[in-house]
Amino acid sequence: MARRCDICGKGTVTGNSVSHSHRKTRRVWKPNLHKIKRVVNGKVVHLNVCTKCLKKIDELMPLPK
C-alpha cells in the first residue's frame, strides 16, 4: 500500500529530529490513512483516505449497501 491519500495526495514527509543539543537525525512523518469503501458511479471503490478527507467525503459520498 502506498502511503498516499487517494483524494488530496498527502504522503510521507521527511526531515530532521532535533535534540536539545541540536544533533539532527532523520525521521519520517506518515499520514493518518484509513481504508474505506464508497459507491462511485454505481460501483464500490476501495480508497486510502487521510482523516481530513474522510470528514469531507462522508458528506459527499454515500455508504455502500
C-alpha positions as CSV (number, residue, x, y, z in Angstrom):
1,M,0.0,0.0,0.0
2,A,1.4,3.4,-1.0
3,R,1.3,5.9,1.8
4,R,-0.6,8.4,-0.1
5,C,-4.2,9.8,0.1
6,D,-6.3,9.0,-3.0
7,I,-8.2,12.3,-2.6
8,C,-5.7,15.0,-1.8
9,G,-2.4,13.2,-2.4
10,K,-1.0,13.8,1.0
11,G,2.0,11.5,1.6
12,T,5.1,10.9,3.8
13,V,7.3,13.8,4.7
14,T,10.9,13.5,5.8
15,G,13.0,15.9,7.9
16,N,15.2,16.1,10.9
17,S,14.5,15.2,14.5
18,V,16.5,17.9,16.5
19,S,17.6,17.1,20.1
20,H,18.2,19.6,22.9
21,S,21.9,19.7,22.0
22,H,20.9,20.3,18.4
23,R,22.0,17.0,17.0
24,K,20.0,16.0,13.9
25,T,18.8,12.6,13.0
26,R,16.5,11.7,10.1
27,R,12.8,11.0,10.7
28,V,9.6,10.4,8.8
29,W,6.1,11.8,9.3
30,K,3.4,9.5,7.9
31,P,-0.2,10.5,7.1
32,N,-3.1,9.1,9.1
33,L,-4.7,6.9,6.4
34,H,-7.8,4.7,6.5
35,K,-9.0,2.2,4.1
36,I,-12.7,2.9,3.2
37,K,-15.3,1.6,0.7
38,R,-17.6,4.1,-1.1
39,V,-20.0,4.0,-4.0
40,V,-18.7,5.9,-7.0
41,N,-20.8,5.8,-10.3
42,G,-22.7,2.7,-9.0
43,K,-19.6,0.7,-8.2
44,V,-18.0,0.0,-4.8
45,V,-14.5,1.5,-4.7
46,H,-11.8,0.9,-2.1
47,L,-9.9,4.2,-1.2
48,N,-7.0,5.1,1.1
49,V,-8.0,8.4,2.6
50,C,-6.5,10.7,5.2
51,T,-8.6,11.7,8.2
52,K,-9.0,15.2,6.9
53,C,-10.5,14.0,3.6
54,L,-12.6,11.3,5.5
55,K,-14.6,14.1,7.2
56,K,-15.3,15.7,3.8
57,I,-16.1,12.5,1.9
58,D,-18.7,11.4,4.4
59,E,-20.8,14.4,3.4
60,L,-20.3,13.9,-0.3
61,M,-20.4,10.1,-0.9
62,P,-22.9,7.6,0.5
63,L,-22.0,4.4,2.3
64,P,-22.3,1.2,0.3
65,K,-25.4,-1.0,0.9
